[in-house]
Amino acid sequence: MLRADLDRYYGYFIKTIIFIFVLAVIFLIGKILFAYFAPFLTAIVLAMLIEPIVKLFQRLKLPRGYAVILSMILFVGTFVSLSAFAVTRLIFELRDLYISLPTYYNDIYSMVEAFIQKATALYLQLTPEATGIIQDLMLNTFDKVKVLLGQMLSQTPSSTIAIIGKFTGAFLFTIVTLLATFFFSKDKTVILSFFYRQMSPAWQDKIMTLRKDLFMALVGFLKAQMILLSVTFIESYVGLSILGVKYALLFAIIIAFVDILPILGTGSIYVPSAILNLLWGNYKVAIYLLILYGVIITVRYIIEPKVVGTQLGIHPVVALASIFAGLKIIGVAGVILGPTIVVTIKACQHAKILPQFK
């Protein structure tokens, strides 16, 4: 009995080593592929996303080539239209804000003047030792700012060239991605047939199962992000509207957009706003903003594992563990990469490419 248990644990150990090795290989290969073939990988994803629309047009007796063109126009047109609507709305509110700024000038000036007076009164009450420390700190800060500004000014030409290079690269990336999307979608059957002919029948079944599972996971991931984004937007819009913020829609859109960026998050908007209101003496507004921020991050932490787990087809505890482990190991990118790795492992197990633990 003991011998059988040892053999079973030894088998689990070997499987674990294999898992770690395979994950390392997948990560390295994925990193290399993305660095050199990012437009084509993006095109594959876009081709998968527009496939239902293509099939819909094909049911209307359109040739696949025309169906792909119409699907791409519809997909890109919808994206551009929504973006144009959002940008137009933002410009309208920013213009209104700009026009209204003179009316806020006196209030802002009074707030800044009151803050300076409070800071001056506090400074005069400090001991000579404390004022000396503050003066040294300010001098060091000014020196660092001066050095930083000098570096920025000296690098302005190279920075301009870098920006132009990035714009050109983005334009080229877009063109290559759209062309590759068209050809991948139009010749989908030919490409897949060629790809499958290079494999044995057993591996063909495995790859087809893996492709289906990963596609469903991609759709689920996008749905999960849209749900989380919508929740953040609604919470911000309702909360700021209750507070009486005139441009609640504008700020809610900005906050939701910032929430997409893992490095920033909603705290990069709410916390500085609360601190500024606190310094200006708007204590109730500052406290309300901090409470609203606390509600948003609490709701997100509660629903994110459930939403991500449900949409990706994994248990919420597994989703939570993968998010936490990814955050600790990789950083903010691990919030996305953690669940992605788990879903990839699950898809590989379902396709019988990787062994399953029992």
C-alpha positions in Angstrom: 0.0 0.0 0.0 2.8 2.4 0.9 4.6 1.5 -2.3 1.5 2.4 -4.4 1.1 5.7 -2.6 4.8 6.6 -3.2 4.4 5.7 -6.9 1.3 7.9 -7.2 3.0 10.9 -5.5 6.0 10.3 -7.7 3.7 10.4 -10.7 2.2 13.7 -9.5 5.7 15.1 -9.0 6.7 14.2 -12.5 3.5 15.7 -13.9 4.2 18.9 -12.0 7.7 19.2 -13.4 6.3 18.7 -16.9 3.6 21.4 -16.3 6.3 23.9 -15.2 8.5 23.1 -18.1 5.7 23.3 -20.6 4.5 26.7 -19.1 8.0 28.1 -19.4 8.3 26.9 -23.0 4.8 28.4 -23.8 5.8 31.7 -22.2 9.1 32.0 -24.1 7.5 31.0 -27.4 4.6 33.4 -26.9 7.0 36.2 -26.0 9.0 35.7 -29.1 6.0 35.3 -31.4 4.3 38.4 -30.0 7.5 40.5 -30.5 7.9 39.5 -34.2 4.4 38.6 -35.3 2.1 40.9 -33.2 0.1 42.2 -36.2 -0.5 38.6 -37.4 -1.5 37.3 -34.0 -3.8 40.3 -33.6 -5.2 39.5 -37.1 -6.0 35.9 -36.1 -7.9 37.2 -33.0 -9.8 39.7 -35.2 -10.6 37.0 -37.8 -12.0 34.8 -35.0 -14.1 37.7 -33.7 -15.7 38.6 -37.0 -16.3 35.0 -38.0 -19.9 34.9 -36.7 -20.7 38.1 -38.8 -19.0 36.5 -41.9 -21.1 33.4 -41.5 -24.2 35.5 -41.2 -23.4 37.3 -44.5 -22.6 33.9 -46.1 -26.1 32.7 -45.2 -27.4 35.6 -47.4 -25.6 33.9 -50.3 -22.7 36.3 -50.4 -19.2 35.0 -51.5 -16.9 34.6 -48.5 -14.5 37.4 -49.8 -17.3 39.9 -49.9 -18.7 38.7 -46.6 -15.3 39.2 -45.0 -15.0 42.8 -46.4 -18.5 43.7 -45.2 -17.8 42.2 -41.8 -14.6 44.1 -41.4 -16.3 47.3 -42.5 -19.1 46.7 -40.0 -16.7 45.8 -37.2 -14.3 48.6 -37.8 -17.1 51.1 -38.6 -18.9 50.2 -35.3 -15.7 50.6 -33.3 -14.8 54.0 -35.0 -18.4 55.2 -34.6 -18.5 54.4 -30.9 -15.1 56.0 -30.5 -16.1 59.1 -32.4 -19.3 59.4 -30.3 -17.3 59.1 -27.1 -14.6 61.6 -28.3 -17.3 64.0 -29.6 -19.0 63.9 -26.2 -15.7 64.4 -24.4 -14.8 67.3 -26.6 -18.3 68.9 -26.0 -17.9 68.6 -22.2 -14.3 69.8 -22.3 -15.3 72.8 -24.4 -18.1 73.5 -21.9 -15.6 73.2 -19.1 -13.2 75.5 -20.8 -15.9 78.1 -21.3 -16.9 77.8 -17.7 -13.4 78.1 -16.3 -13.4 81.9 -15.9 -16.4 81.6 -13.5 -14.4 79.2 -11.4 -11.3 81.4 -11.4 -12.2 83.4 -8.2 -13.1 80.2 -6.3 -9.8 78.5 -7.3 -7.8 81.6 -6.5 -9.5 81.9 -3.1 -8.8 78.2 -2.4 -5.1 78.5 -3.3 -4.7 81.8 -1.3 -6.3 80.2 1.7 -4.1 77.1 1.4 -0.9 79.3 1.1 -2.0 81.3 4.2 -2.5 78.1 6.2 0.8 76.7 5.0 2.6 79.9 5.9 1.1 80.1 9.3 2.0 76.5 10.0 5.5 77.1 8.7 6.1 80.1 11.0 5.1 78.0 14.0 7.7 75.3 13.3 11.1 75.2 15.2 14.3 76.3 13.4 15.4 72.7 13.1 12.1 71.7 11.3 12.3 74.7 9.0 15.9 73.8 8.1 14.9 70.3 7.2 12.0 71.6 5.0 14.3 74.1 3.3 16.9 71.4 2.5 14.1 69.1 1.2 12.8 71.9 -1.0 16.3 72.7 -2.4 17.0 69.1 -3.2 13.6 68.8 -4.9 14.2 72.0 -7.0 17.6 70.7 -8.0 16.2 67.4 -9.1 13.4 69.1 -11.1 16.0 71.4 -12.7 18.1 68.4 -13.8 15.0 66.6 -15.0 13.8 69.6 -17.1 17.3 70.0 -18.5 17.3 66.3 -19.6 13.8 66.7 -21.1 14.8 69.8 -23.1 18.0 68.2 -24.3 16.1 65.1 -25.5 13.3 67.1 -27.2 14.5 66.5 -30.8 15.1 62.8 -30.2 11.7 62.5 -28.4 10.0 64.1 -31.4 11.7 61.6 -33.7 10.6 58.8 -31.4 7.0 60.0 -31.4 7.0 60.2 -35.2 8.5 56.7 -35.3 5.9 55.4 -33.0 3.1 57.0 -35.1 4.5 55.5 -38.3 4.9 52.1 -36.6 1.3 52.2 -35.3 0.0 53.1 -38.8 2.0 50.3 -40.4 0.8 47.9 -37.6 -2.8 48.8 -38.4 -2.5 48.3 -42.2 -0.7 45.0 -41.8 -3.2 43.8 -39.2 -6.2 44.7 -41.4 -4.7 43.0 -44.5 -3.8 39.9 -42.5 -7.2 39.8 -41.0 -8.8 39.8 -44.5 -6.6 37.0 -45.8 -6.9 34.9 -42.6 -10.6 35.2 -42.7 -11.1 34.8 -46.4 -8.8 31.8 -46.8 -9.7 30.3 -43.4 -10.5 26.9 -44.8 -7.4 26.7 -46.9 -5.1 27.8 -44.1 -6.6 25.4 -41.6 -6.6 22.6 -44.1 -2.9 23.1 -44.8 -2.2 23.4 -41.0 -4.1 20.2 -40.2 -2.4 18.2 -43.0 0.9 18.6 -41.2 -0.5 16.6 -38.3 -1.7 13.2 -37.5 -5.5 12.7 -37.2 -5.1 12.4 -33.4 -3.4 15.8 -33.2 -5.9 17.3 -35.5 -8.6 16.5 -33.0 -6.6 17.9 -30.2 -5.8 21.2 -32.0 -9.4 21.6 -33.0 -10.5 21.2 -29.4 -7.8 23.5 -28.2 -8.8 26.2 -30.8 -12.4 26.0 -29.8 -11.7 26.2 -26.1 -9.3 29.1 -26.4 -11.7 31.0 -28.7 -14.4 30.6 -26.1 -12.0 31.8 -23.4 -11.1 34.9 -25.4 -14.7 35.8 -25.9 -15.3 35.2 -22.2 -12.3 37.3 -21.2 -13.6 40.2 -23.4 -17.1 39.9 -21.9 -15.6 39.8 -18.4 -13.6 43.0 -19.0 -16.6 44.8 -20.5 -18.7 43.8 -17.4 -16.1 45.1 -15.0 -15.6 48.3 -17.1 -19.4 48.9 -17.2 -19.7 48.4 -13.4 -16.9 50.9 -12.7 -18.5 53.4 -15.1 -22.0 53.1 -13.6 -20.7 53.4 -10.1 -18.6 56.4 -10.9 -21.4 58.2 -12.9 -24.0 57.6 -10.2 -21.7 58.5 -7.4 -20.4 61.7 -9.0 -23.9 62.7 -10.0 -25.1 62.3 -6.4 -22.1 64.5 -5.4 -23.4 67.1 -7.9 -20.4 67.1 -10.2 -21.4 68.9 -13.4 -19.3 66.8 -15.7 -20.1 63.5 -14.2 -20.3 61.7 -17.5 -16.9 63.0 -18.7 -15.2 62.0 -15.5 -16.9 58.7 -15.4 -15.7 57.9 -18.9 -12.1 58.9 -18.0 -12.2 56.9 -14.8 -13.5 53.8 -16.6 -10.8 54.2 -19.3 -8.1 54.6 -16.7 -9.5 51.5 -14.9 -8.6 49.5 -18.0 -4.9 50.4 -17.5 -3.6 48.0 -14.8 -0.7 50.3 -13.8 -3.0 53.3 -13.0 -6.5 52.1 -11.9 -9.3 54.2 -10.5 -7.2 55.2 -7.5 -5.0 57.5 -9.7 -8.1 59.7 -10.2 -10.0 59.4 -6.9 -7.1 59.6 -4.4 -5.5 62.8 -5.8 -8.9 64.4 -6.2 -9.7 63.6 -2.5 -6.3 65.0 -1.4 -6.9 68.3 -3.3 -10.3 68.7 -1.9 -8.9 68.0 1.6 -6.3 70.7 1.1 -8.9 73.2 -0.2 -11.0 72.6 2.9 -13.8 70.6 1.1 -13.7 67.9 3.8 -17.1 66.4 2.9 -16.3 66.1 -0.8 -12.9 64.5 0.1 -14.5 62.0 2.4 -17.2 61.2 -0.1 -14.7 60.6 -2.9 -12.7 58.3 -0.7 -15.9 56.4 0.2 -16.8 56.1 -3.4 -13.4 54.9 -4.3 -13.6 52.3 -1.5 -17.0 51.1 -2.8 -15.6 50.8 -6.3 -12.5 48.7 -5.4 -14.5 46.6 -2.9 -17.2 45.8 -5.5 -14.5 45.0 -8.1 -12.5 42.7 -5.8 -15.8 40.9 -4.9 -17.2 40.4 -8.4 -13.9 40.1 -10.4 -13.2 36.5 -9.4 -16.8 35.5 -10.0 -17.1 37.3 -13.3 -13.7 36.2 -14.6 -14.3 32.6 -13.4 -17.8 32.4 -14.9 -16.8 33.9 -18.3 -13.6 31.8 -18.6 -15.2 28.6 -17.3 -13.0 28.2 -14.2 -14.0 28.1 -10.5 -14.0 31.6 -8.8 -11.5 30.3 -6.3 -9.1 29.3 -9.1 -9.7 32.6 -10.8 -8.9 34.5 -7.5 -5.8 32.4 -6.9 -4.5 32.9 -10.4 -5.1 36.7 -10.2 -3.4 36.9 -6.8 -0.5 34.7 -7.9 0.0 36.6 -11.2 0.0 39.9 -9.3 2.6 38.7 -6.8 4.9 37.0 -9.4 4.7 39.2 -12.5 3.1 42.4 -11.2 0.1 44.2 -12.6 0.3 42.3 -15.9 -0.2 39.1 -13.9 -3.8 40.1 -13.2 -4.4 39.3 -16.9 -1.7 36.7 -17.5 -2.6 34.6 -14.4 -6.1 33.6 -15.5 -4.9 33.3 -19.1 -2.3 30.7 -18.1 -4.9 28.7 -16.1 -7.3 28.8 -19.1 -4.6 27.7 -21.4 -3.7 24.8 -19.2 -7.3 23.8 -18.9 -7.7 23.9 -22.7 -4.6 21.8 -23.2 -5.9 19.3 -20.7 -9.3 19.1 -22.4 -7.5 18.6 -25.7 -5.4 15.9 -24.1 -2.2 17.7 -25.0 -1.3 17.9 -21.3 -1.9 15.2 -18.7 -4.7 15.8 -16.1 -4.3 15.5 -12.4 -6.7 13.0 -10.9 
